[in-house]
Amino acid sequence: MNSAAAAKSKGTIVYSIGYTLSGMGGSSNRCQAQSPSGPDESPSISAFQALQQIASNSTTFFNQPAVASLNSIFSQVAAQITGPRLIPDSTQ
C-alpha cells in the first residue's frame, strides 16, 4: 500500500483487479503480514479494501470483472499508458 501511495503521489496511475476478495467460504479475506499463516496486518484490512486503496481511483479498480470484459479492460489500460505525455525539463 505504501508503494502504491508513493507512486500515485508522483502521478502514476495504479490499476488493480481482484477476484475472490470476499474470501473462501464467505469469510472475509484478510491481509496477513509476511505469510498466509502470519498475523493480520495492523491496522486490519481486507483484500478488497487493500486493492481498492491501491488503485488510483474507482475507475482503476476492477472487482471481479467478467472474463469476457478483461480484453476491454486491458485495452483501456494500454491506451492510457501508451498515449503521448509531456515530460518536464526538470526530470532529465
Biopython code that builds the backbone (N, CA, C, O; Angstrom):
import numpy as np
from Bio.PDB.StructureBuilder import StructureBuilder

atoms = [
    (1, "MET", "N", (0.825, -1.174, 0.000)),
    (1, "MET", "CA", (0.000, 0.000, 0.000)),
    (1, "MET", "C", (0.875, 1.246, 0.000)),
    (1, "MET", "O", (0.563, 2.230, -0.670)),
    (2, "ASN", "N", (1.972, 1.200, 0.755)),
    (2, "ASN", "CA", (2.853, 2.365, 0.804)),
    (2, "ASN", "C", (3.481, 2.643, -0.552)),
    (2, "ASN", "O", (3.596, 3.799, -0.961)),
    (3, "SER", "N", (3.891, 1.585, -1.253)),
    (3, "SER", "CA", (4.492, 1.771, -2.577)),
    (3, "SER", "C", (3.484, 2.341, -3.563)),
    (3, "SER", "O", (3.817, 3.215, -4.363)),
    (4, "ALA", "N", (2.265, 1.852, -3.506)),
    (4, "ALA", "CA", (1.222, 2.374, -4.396)),
    (4, "ALA", "C", (0.943, 3.836, -4.086)),
    (4, "ALA", "O", (0.777, 4.645, -4.999)),
    (5, "ALA", "N", (0.892, 4.178, -2.812)),
    (5, "ALA", "CA", (0.645, 5.574, -2.424)),
    (5, "ALA", "C", (1.775, 6.475, -2.910)),
    (5, "ALA", "O", (1.527, 7.591, -3.367)),
    (6, "ALA", "N", (3.002, 6.002, -2.815)),
    (6, "ALA", "CA", (4.146, 6.797, -3.273)),
    (6, "ALA", "C", (4.085, 6.993, -4.785)),
    (6, "ALA", "O", (4.329, 8.092, -5.282)),
    (7, "ALA", "N", (3.762, 5.935, -5.509)),
    (7, "ALA", "CA", (3.656, 6.036, -6.962)),
    (7, "ALA", "C", (2.542, 6.989, -7.367)),
    (7, "ALA", "O", (2.719, 7.809, -8.268)),
    (8, "LYS", "N", (1.398, 6.883, -6.706)),
    (8, "LYS", "CA", (0.266, 7.765, -7.013)),
    (8, "LYS", "C", (0.605, 9.221, -6.713)),
    (8, "LYS", "O", (0.191, 10.117, -7.447)),
    (9, "SER", "N", (1.354, 9.462, -5.641)),
    (9, "SER", "CA", (1.700, 10.839, -5.282)),
    (9, "SER", "C", (2.603, 11.491, -6.325)),
    (9, "SER", "O", (2.696, 12.717, -6.392)),
    (10, "LYS", "N", (3.270, 10.667, -7.140)),
    (10, "LYS", "CA", (4.142, 11.190, -8.202)),
    (10, "LYS", "C", (3.440, 11.198, -9.558)),
    (10, "LYS", "O", (4.061, 11.455, -10.589)),
    (11, "GLY", "N", (2.115, 10.909, -9.542)),
    (11, "GLY", "CA", (1.339, 10.999, -10.768)),
    (11, "GLY", "C", (1.147, 9.694, -11.521)),
    (11, "GLY", "O", (0.563, 9.703, -12.605)),
    (12, "THR", "N", (1.613, 8.581, -10.992)),
    (12, "THR", "CA", (1.432, 7.293, -11.651)),
    (12, "THR", "C", (0.003, 6.809, -11.440)),
    (12, "THR", "O", (-0.527, 6.886, -10.332)),
    (13, "ILE", "N", (-0.610, 6.315, -12.494)),
    (13, "ILE", "CA", (-1.938, 5.736, -12.380)),
    (13, "ILE", "C", (-1.760, 4.267, -12.006)),
    (13, "ILE", "O", (-1.062, 3.527, -12.698)),
    (14, "VAL", "N", (-2.389, 3.851, -10.920)),
    (14, "VAL", "CA", (-2.267, 2.476, -10.434)),
    (14, "VAL", "C", (-3.605, 1.770, -10.623)),
    (14, "VAL", "O", (-4.646, 2.254, -10.178)),
    (15, "TYR", "N", (-3.560, 0.614, -11.291)),
    (15, "TYR", "CA", (-4.738, -0.205, -11.543)),
    (15, "TYR", "C", (-4.705, -1.424, -10.637)),
    (15, "TYR", "O", (-3.630, -1.910, -10.285)),
    (16, "SER", "N", (-5.882, -1.921, -10.257)),
    (16, "SER", "CA", (-5.952, -3.189, -9.532)),
    (16, "SER", "C", (-7.182, -3.957, -9.989)),
    (16, "SER", "O", (-8.247, -3.385, -10.224)),
    (17, "ILE", "N", (-7.004, -5.275, -10.109)),
    (17, "ILE", "CA", (-8.086, -6.180, -10.492)),
    (17, "ILE", "C", (-8.116, -7.277, -9.439)),
    (17, "ILE", "O", (-7.090, -7.893, -9.152)),
    (18, "GLY", "N", (-9.279, -7.521, -8.866)),
    (18, "GLY", "CA", (-9.371, -8.528, -7.820)),
    (18, "GLY", "C", (-10.446, -9.559, -8.077)),
    (18, "GLY", "O", (-11.493, -9.267, -8.655)),
    (19, "TYR", "N", (-10.164, -10.778, -7.634)),
    (19, "TYR", "CA", (-11.117, -11.884, -7.679)),
    (19, "TYR", "C", (-11.134, -12.560, -6.322)),
    (19, "TYR", "O", (-10.111, -12.598, -5.638)),
    (20, "THR", "N", (-12.271, -13.089, -5.924)),
    (20, "THR", "CA", (-12.450, -13.811, -4.662)),
    (20, "THR", "C", (-11.983, -12.957, -3.488)),
    (20, "THR", "O", (-11.310, -13.452, -2.584)),
    (21, "LEU", "N", (-12.337, -11.688, -3.504)),
    (21, "LEU", "CA", (-11.902, -10.779, -2.445)),
    (21, "LEU", "C", (-12.699, -10.949, -1.163)),
    (21, "LEU", "O", (-12.297, -10.464, -0.105)),
    (22, "SER", "N", (-13.826, -11.635, -1.257)),
    (22, "SER", "CA", (-14.612, -11.851, -0.042)),
    (22, "SER", "C", (-14.136, -13.076, 0.717)),
    (22, "SER", "O", (-14.666, -13.376, 1.787)),
    (23, "GLY", "N", (-13.161, -13.784, 0.197)),
    (23, "GLY", "CA", (-12.590, -14.931, 0.896)),
    (23, "GLY", "C", (-13.282, -16.231, 0.567)),
    (23, "GLY", "O", (-14.329, -16.262, -0.081)),
    (24, "MET", "N", (-12.680, -17.287, 1.024)),
    (24, "MET", "CA", (-13.201, -18.625, 0.795)),
    (24, "MET", "C", (-14.290, -18.908, 1.822)),
    (24, "MET", "O", (-14.160, -18.511, 2.980)),
    (25, "GLY", "N", (-15.335, -19.568, 1.429)),
    (25, "GLY", "CA", (-16.382, -19.967, 2.347)),
    (25, "GLY", "C", (-17.149, -18.804, 2.949)),
    (25, "GLY", "O", (-17.771, -18.955, 4.001)),
    (26, "GLY", "N", (-17.116, -17.623, 2.289)),
    (26, "GLY", "CA", (-17.872, -16.478, 2.760)),
    (26, "GLY", "C", (-17.186, -15.658, 3.833)),
    (26, "GLY", "O", (-17.716, -14.629, 4.252)),
    (27, "SER", "N", (-16.010, -16.093, 4.289)),
    (27, "SER", "CA", (-15.319, -15.312, 5.321)),
    (27, "SER", "C", (-14.564, -14.159, 4.681)),
    (27, "SER", "O", (-14.264, -14.187, 3.487)),
    (28, "SER", "N", (-14.265, -13.167, 5.465)),
    (28, "SER", "CA", (-13.530, -12.006, 4.956)),
    (28, "SER", "C", (-12.102, -12.427, 4.641)),
    (28, "SER", "O", (-11.457, -13.096, 5.448)),
    (29, "ASN", "N", (-11.614, -12.044, 3.488)),
    (29, "ASN", "CA", (-10.261, -12.360, 3.076)),
    (29, "ASN", "C", (-9.333, -11.286, 3.636)),
    (29, "ASN", "O", (-9.224, -10.199, 3.068)),
    (30, "ARG", "N", (-8.669, -11.587, 4.743)),
    (30, "ARG", "CA", (-7.847, -10.609, 5.449)),
    (30, "ARG", "C", (-6.434, -10.570, 4.883)),
    (30, "ARG", "O", (-5.922, -11.586, 4.412)),
    (31, "CYS", "N", (-5.812, -9.418, 4.928)),
    (31, "CYS", "CA", (-4.406, -9.301, 4.559)),
    (31, "CYS", "C", (-3.577, -9.697, 5.774)),
    (31, "CYS", "O", (-3.790, -9.198, 6.878)),
    (32, "GLN", "N", (-2.633, -10.600, 5.552)),
    (32, "GLN", "CA", (-1.805, -11.080, 6.646)),
    (32, "GLN", "C", (-0.359, -10.682, 6.419)),
    (32, "GLN", "O", (0.118, -10.642, 5.285)),
    (33, "ALA", "N", (0.324, -10.391, 7.501)),
    (33, "ALA", "CA", (1.712, -9.942, 7.435)),
    (33, "ALA", "C", (2.639, -11.104, 7.115)),
    (33, "ALA", "O", (2.581, -12.142, 7.774)),
    (34, "GLN", "N", (3.475, -10.945, 6.128)),
    (34, "GLN", "CA", (4.606, -11.805, 5.796)),
    (34, "GLN", "C", (4.265, -13.181, 5.256)),
    (34, "GLN", "O", (5.030, -13.700, 4.442)),
    (35, "SER", "N", (3.173, -13.803, 5.653)),
    (35, "SER", "CA", (2.828, -15.134, 5.140)),
    (35, "SER", "C", (1.351, -15.407, 5.386)),
    (35, "SER", "O", (0.721, -14.745, 6.210)),
    (36, "PRO", "N", (0.793, -16.393, 4.661)),
    (36, "PRO", "CA", (-0.620, -16.716, 4.866)),
    (36, "PRO", "C", (-0.954, -17.146, 6.297)),
    (36, "PRO", "O", (-2.100, -17.017, 6.728)),
    (37, "SER", "N", (0.020, -17.648, 7.023)),
    (37, "SER", "CA", (-0.256, -18.066, 8.403)),
    (37, "SER", "C", (0.179, -17.010, 9.421)),
    (37, "SER", "O", (0.081, -17.224, 10.629)),
    (38, "GLY", "N", (0.661, -15.867, 8.921)),
    (38, "GLY", "CA", (1.125, -14.801, 9.812)),
    (38, "GLY", "C", (-0.024, -14.038, 10.437)),
    (38, "GLY", "O", (-1.188, -14.292, 10.126)),
    (39, "PRO", "N", (0.296, -13.115, 11.309)),
    (39, "PRO", "CA", (-0.748, -12.309, 11.947)),
    (39, "PRO", "C", (-1.398, -11.361, 10.931)),
    (39, "PRO", "O", (-0.815, -11.057, 9.890)),
    (40, "ASP", "N", (-2.594, -10.906, 11.245)),
    (40, "ASP", "CA", (-3.258, -9.925, 10.385)),
    (40, "ASP", "C", (-2.442, -8.650, 10.325)),
    (40, "ASP", "O", (-1.749, -8.289, 11.277)),
    (41, "GLU", "N", (-2.536, -7.971, 9.182)),
    (41, "GLU", "CA", (-1.913, -6.654, 9.063)),
    (41, "GLU", "C", (-2.492, -5.735, 10.129)),
    (41, "GLU", "O", (-3.628, -5.912, 10.570)),
    (42, "SER", "N", (-1.716, -4.778, 10.525)),
    (42, "SER", "CA", (-2.190, -3.803, 11.507)),
    (42, "SER", "C", (-2.036, -2.419, 10.907)),
    (42, "SER", "O", (-0.919, -2.044, 10.552)),
    (43, "PRO", "N", (-3.083, -1.655, 10.777)),
    (43, "PRO", "CA", (-4.462, -1.978, 11.154)),
    (43, "PRO", "C", (-5.036, -3.039, 10.213)),
    (43, "PRO", "O", (-4.583, -3.190, 9.079)),
    (44, "SER", "N", (-6.027, -3.760, 10.696)),
    (44, "SER", "CA", (-6.649, -4.839, 9.945)),
    (44, "SER", "C", (-7.284, -4.286, 8.667)),
    (44, "SER", "O", (-7.946, -3.249, 8.689)),
    (45, "ILE", "N", (-7.074, -4.987, 7.567)),
    (45, "ILE", "CA", (-7.627, -4.565, 6.285)),
    (45, "ILE", "C", (-7.963, -5.811, 5.475)),
    (45, "ILE", "O", (-7.231, -6.800, 5.516)),
    (46, "SER", "N", (-9.060, -5.763, 4.746)),
    (46, "SER", "CA", (-9.436, -6.898, 3.905)),
    (46, "SER", "C", (-8.737, -6.775, 2.551)),
    (46, "SER", "O", (-8.242, -5.709, 2.184)),
    (47, "ALA", "N", (-8.709, -7.878, 1.824)),
    (47, "ALA", "CA", (-8.119, -7.862, 0.488)),
    (47, "ALA", "C", (-8.863, -6.880, -0.420)),
    (47, "ALA", "O", (-8.245, -6.177, -1.220)),
    (48, "PHE", "N", (-10.187, -6.836, -0.294)),
    (48, "PHE", "CA", (-10.988, -5.898, -1.084)),
    (48, "PHE", "C", (-10.567, -4.458, -0.788)),
    (48, "PHE", "O", (-10.337, -3.675, -1.709)),
    (49, "GLN", "N", (-10.468, -4.110, 0.504)),
    (49, "GLN", "CA", (-10.073, -2.752, 0.894)),
    (49, "GLN", "C", (-8.664, -2.429, 0.400)),
    (49, "GLN", "O", (-8.399, -1.314, -0.050)),
    (50, "ALA", "N", (-7.766, -3.403, 0.485)),
    (50, "ALA", "CA", (-6.385, -3.176, 0.054)),
    (50, "ALA", "C", (-6.327, -2.852, -1.435)),
    (50, "ALA", "O", (-5.707, -1.865, -1.832)),
    (51, "LEU", "N", (-6.971, -3.677, -2.262)),
    (51, "LEU", "CA", (-6.938, -3.429, -3.703)),
    (51, "LEU", "C", (-7.672, -2.153, -4.076)),
    (51, "LEU", "O", (-7.276, -1.450, -5.006)),
    (52, "GLN", "N", (-8.736, -1.856, -3.355)),
    (52, "GLN", "CA", (-9.472, -0.621, -3.597)),
    (52, "GLN", "C", (-8.587, 0.590, -3.298)),
    (52, "GLN", "O", (-8.595, 1.567, -4.048)),
    (53, "GLN", "N", (-7.827, 0.528, -2.208)),
    (53, "GLN", "CA", (-6.963, 1.643, -1.827)),
    (53, "GLN", "C", (-5.696, 1.722, -2.676)),
    (53, "GLN", "O", (-5.144, 2.805, -2.867)),
    (54, "ILE", "N", (-5.237, 0.585, -3.183)),
    (54, "ILE", "CA", (-4.054, 0.576, -4.052)),
    (54, "ILE", "C", (-4.353, 1.292, -5.362)),
    (54, "ILE", "O", (-3.504, 2.018, -5.879)),
    (55, "ALA", "N", (-5.557, 1.095, -5.905)),
    (55, "ALA", "CA", (-5.936, 1.724, -7.173)),
    (55, "ALA", "C", (-5.970, 3.245, -7.025)),
    (55, "ALA", "O", (-6.231, 3.776, -5.946)),
    (56, "SER", "N", (-5.702, 3.924, -8.125)),
    (56, "SER", "CA", (-5.692, 5.388, -8.100)),
    (56, "SER", "C", (-7.059, 5.975, -7.768)),
    (56, "SER", "O", (-7.158, 6.972, -7.053)),
    (57, "ASN", "N", (-8.108, 5.350, -8.290)),
    (57, "ASN", "CA", (-9.465, 5.826, -8.028)),
    (57, "ASN", "C", (-10.446, 4.723, -8.380)),
    (57, "ASN", "O", (-10.033, 3.623, -8.747)),
    (58, "SER", "N", (-11.728, 4.997, -8.274)),
    (58, "SER", "CA", (-12.731, 3.952, -8.504)),
    (58, "SER", "C", (-12.750, 3.453, -9.946)),
    (58, "SER", "O", (-13.216, 2.343, -10.203)),
    (59, "THR", "N", (-12.255, 4.248, -10.887)),
    (59, "THR", "CA", (-12.247, 3.804, -12.288)),
    (59, "THR", "C", (-11.043, 2.941, -12.623)),
    (59, "THR", "O", (-10.985, 2.367, -13.710)),
    (60, "THR", "N", (-10.076, 2.835, -11.710)),
    (60, "THR", "CA", (-8.906, 1.987, -11.951)),
    (60, "THR", "C", (-8.900, 0.762, -11.035)),
    (60, "THR", "O", (-7.902, 0.046, -10.955)),
    (61, "PHE", "N", (-10.014, 0.528, -10.348)),
    (61, "PHE", "CA", (-10.198, -0.663, -9.518)),
    (61, "PHE", "C", (-11.290, -1.515, -10.135)),
    (61, "PHE", "O", (-12.411, -1.047, -10.332)),
    (62, "PHE", "N", (-10.968, -2.756, -10.439)),
    (62, "PHE", "CA", (-11.923, -3.661, -11.069)),
    (62, "PHE", "C", (-12.147, -4.842, -10.129)),
    (62, "PHE", "O", (-11.229, -5.619, -9.866)),
    (63, "ASN", "N", (-13.367, -4.968, -9.629)),
    (63, "ASN", "CA", (-13.713, -6.041, -8.712)),
    (63, "ASN", "C", (-14.482, -7.127, -9.443)),
    (63, "ASN", "O", (-15.626, -6.918, -9.847)),
    (64, "GLN", "N", (-13.872, -8.260, -9.610)),
    (64, "GLN", "CA", (-14.448, -9.432, -10.247)),
    (64, "GLN", "C", (-15.052, -9.142, -11.615)),
    (64, "GLN", "O", (-16.215, -9.465, -11.855)),
    (65, "PRO", "N", (-14.279, -8.537, -12.517)),
    (65, "PRO", "CA", (-14.848, -8.307, -13.846)),
    (65, "PRO", "C", (-15.088, -9.640, -14.550)),
    (65, "PRO", "O", (-14.375, -10.615, -14.314)),
    (66, "ALA", "N", (-16.089, -9.671, -15.408)),
    (66, "ALA", "CA", (-16.363, -10.872, -16.190)),
    (66, "ALA", "C", (-15.160, -11.175, -17.079)),
    (66, "ALA", "O", (-14.512, -10.260, -17.587)),
    (67, "VAL", "N", (-14.869, -12.440, -17.262)),
    (67, "VAL", "CA", (-13.738, -12.844, -18.089)),
    (67, "VAL", "C", (-13.849, -12.219, -19.479)),
    (67, "VAL", "O", (-12.842, -11.819, -20.063)),
    (68, "ALA", "N", (-15.053, -12.136, -20.001)),
    (68, "ALA", "CA", (-15.268, -11.573, -21.337)),
    (68, "ALA", "C", (-14.887, -10.093, -21.411)),
    (68, "ALA", "O", (-14.629, -9.583, -22.501)),
    (69, "SER", "N", (-14.848, -9.400, -20.283)),
    (69, "SER", "CA", (-14.516, -7.972, -20.304)),
    (69, "SER", "C", (-13.035, -7.697, -20.046)),
    (69, "SER", "O", (-12.616, -6.541, -20.098)),
    (70, "LEU", "N", (-12.229, -8.731, -19.768)),
    (70, "LEU", "CA", (-10.809, -8.498, -19.481)),
    (70, "LEU", "C", (-10.064, -7.884, -20.663)),
    (70, "LEU", "O", (-9.232, -6.997, -20.468)),
    (71, "ASN", "N", (-10.348, -8.341, -21.893)),
    (71, "ASN", "CA", (-9.683, -7.744, -23.056)),
    (71, "ASN", "C", (-9.986, -6.257, -23.148)),
    (71, "ASN", "O", (-9.098, -5.457, -23.445)),
    (72, "SER", "N", (-11.221, -5.888, -22.898)),
    (72, "SER", "CA", (-11.604, -4.482, -22.931)),
    (72, "SER", "C", (-10.884, -3.691, -21.843)),
    (72, "SER", "O", (-10.418, -2.577, -22.085)),
    (73, "ILE", "N", (-10.795, -4.268, -20.643)),
    (73, "ILE", "CA", (-10.109, -3.590, -19.538)),
    (73, "ILE", "C", (-8.640, -3.388, -19.874)),
    (73, "ILE", "O", (-8.111, -2.289, -19.711)),
    (74, "PHE", "N", (-7.970, -4.452, -20.347)),
    (74, "PHE", "CA", (-6.558, -4.330, -20.675)),
    (74, "PHE", "C", (-6.325, -3.398, -21.861)),
    (74, "PHE", "O", (-5.299, -2.721, -21.914)),
    (75, "SER", "N", (-7.248, -3.351, -22.805)),
    (75, "SER", "CA", (-7.138, -2.398, -23.922)),
    (75, "SER", "C", (-7.253, -0.966, -23.411)),
    (75, "SER", "O", (-6.524, -0.081, -23.860)),
    (76, "GLN", "N", (-8.169, -0.741, -22.473)),
    (76, "GLN", "CA", (-8.330, 0.586, -21.866)),
    (76, "GLN", "C", (-7.043, 1.002, -21.149)),
    (76, "GLN", "O", (-6.583, 2.135, -21.293)),
    (77, "VAL", "N", (-6.476, 0.089, -20.387)),
    (77, "VAL", "CA", (-5.222, 0.382, -19.670)),
    (77, "VAL", "C", (-4.105, 0.663, -20.667)),
    (77, "VAL", "O", (-3.357, 1.627, -20.508)),
    (78, "ALA", "N", (-3.991, -0.177, -21.697)),
    (78, "ALA", "CA", (-2.938, 0.005, -22.701)),
    (78, "ALA", "C", (-3.057, 1.358, -23.392)),
    (78, "ALA", "O", (-2.050, 2.023, -23.635)),
    (79, "ALA", "N", (-4.277, 1.766, -23.708)),
    (79, "ALA", "CA", (-4.476, 3.059, -24.366)),
    (79, "ALA", "C", (-4.031, 4.206, -23.471)),
    (79, "ALA", "O", (-3.494, 5.204, -23.950)),
    (80, "GLN", "N", (-4.255, 4.061, -22.172)),
    (80, "GLN", "CA", (-3.883, 5.134, -21.250)),
    (80, "GLN", "C", (-2.384, 5.179, -20.988)),
    (80, "GLN", "O", (-1.830, 6.258, -20.775)),
    (81, "ILE", "N", (-1.715, 4.024, -20.998)),
    (81, "ILE", "CA", (-0.284, 4.050, -20.667)),
    (81, "ILE", "C", (0.615, 4.213, -21.885)),
    (81, "ILE", "O", (1.813, 4.452, -21.732)),
    (82, "THR", "N", (0.067, 4.090, -23.090)),
    (82, "THR", "CA", (0.903, 4.242, -24.278)),
    (82, "THR", "C", (0.665, 5.564, -24.988)),
    (82, "THR", "O", (1.277, 5.832, -26.022)),
    (83, "GLY", "N", (-0.213, 6.387, -24.448)),
    (83, "GLY", "CA", (-0.508, 7.676, -25.066)),
    (83, "GLY", "C", (0.650, 8.651, -24.925)),
    (83, "GLY", "O", (1.566, 8.422, -24.134)),
    (84, "PRO", "N", (0.615, 9.736, -25.685)),
    (84, "PRO", "CA", (1.673, 10.747, -25.596)),
    (84, "PRO", "C", (1.664, 11.436, -24.231)),
    (84, "PRO", "O", (0.612, 11.607, -23.615)),
    (85, "ARG", "N", (2.843, 11.823, -23.776)),
    (85, "ARG", "CA", (2.978, 12.522, -22.491)),
    (85, "ARG", "C", (4.007, 13.633, -22.614)),
    (85, "ARG", "O", (4.943, 13.562, -23.410)),
    (86, "LEU", "N", (3.808, 14.642, -21.816)),
    (86, "LEU", "CA", (4.800, 15.704, -21.714)),
    (86, "LEU", "C", (5.648, 15.438, -20.490)),
    (86, "LEU", "O", (5.127, 15.227, -19.395)),
    (87, "ILE", "N", (6.955, 15.448, -20.677)),
    (87, "ILE", "CA", (7.869, 15.218, -19.559)),
    (87, "ILE", "C", (8.542, 16.550, -19.236)),
    (87, "ILE", "O", (9.168, 17.151, -20.109)),
    (88, "PRO", "N", (8.421, 17.018, -17.994)),
    (88, "PRO", "CA", (9.033, 18.292, -17.622)),
    (88, "PRO", "C", (10.543, 18.271, -17.830)),
    (88, "PRO", "O", (11.190, 17.244, -17.624)),
    (89, "ASP", "N", (11.101, 19.409, -18.238)),
    (89, "ASP", "CA", (12.550, 19.503, -18.452)),
    (89, "ASP", "C", (13.336, 19.186, -17.187)),
    (89, "ASP", "O", (14.466, 18.706, -17.271)),
    (90, "SER", "N", (12.768, 19.442, -16.036)),
    (90, "SER", "CA", (13.499, 19.267, -14.767)),
    (90, "SER", "C", (13.757, 17.808, -14.430)),
    (90, "SER", "O", (14.479, 17.529, -13.472)),
    (91, "THR", "N", (13.192, 16.861, -15.184)),
    (91, "THR", "CA", (13.379, 15.436, -14.852)),
    (91, "THR", "C", (14.514, 14.794, -15.637)),
    (91, "THR", "O", (14.797, 13.613, -15.438)),
    (92, "GLN", "N", (15.162, 15.525, -16.510)),
    (92, "GLN", "CA", (16.221, 14.931, -17.323)),
    (92, "GLN", "C", (17.504, 14.769, -16.575)),
    (92, "GLN", "O", (18.486, 14.280, -17.133)),
]
sb = StructureBuilder()
sb.init_structure("model")
sb.init_model(0)
sb.init_chain("A")
sb.init_seg("    ")
for serial, (resi, resn, name, xyz) in enumerate(atoms, 1):
    if name == "N":
        sb.init_residue(resn, " ", resi, " ")
    sb.init_atom(name, np.array(xyz, "f"), 0.0, 1.0, " ", f" {name:<3s}", serial, name[0])
structure = sb.get_structure()
